[in-house]
Amino acid sequence: MLQDLSLFHEVHSIHDLPSAIVKLCAEDGHIADPGQNWNATDAIMDPTLPAKRLIWAAIGGEYYVVHYERGGIAHTFHILIAKLMKDDAKPKVVWSAGGAPLKDYAAFVDAMRSGKLDDRLDHAH
């Protein structure tokens, strides 16, 4: 299902995602939208800014694929796949991985097919 591009549509704002999905990526629910200011390094210049920034997300029915970056000592890129059914209060993490930045959902599918995403470690969301 995840490999069928026609089943997913991309969004580029955390406001297009359920808050429960956003909280899986950042416990405080604070993620910058693409292009917004955020703390990309461990030298915190503005403590009111989030340490994570959305790159893109894709929604397909009850599945959510969220690609975001995390600042700090190491600038990292993450993929989180979650399932949120209409009647569920909490989403279920289906899969998470790290890797290089991915331009869009199609690039994610290509990276997944070619084994370029690392899901062996616990990628702290």
PyMOL commands that set and color helices and strands:
alter all, ss='L'
color gray80, all
select helices_A, chain A and resi 5-7+14-16+19-25+105-113
alter helices_A, ss='H'
color red, helices_A
select strands_A, chain A and resi 9-11+52-60+63-70+76-83+92-99
alter strands_A, ss='S'
color yellow, strands_A
deselect
rebuild
show_as cartoon
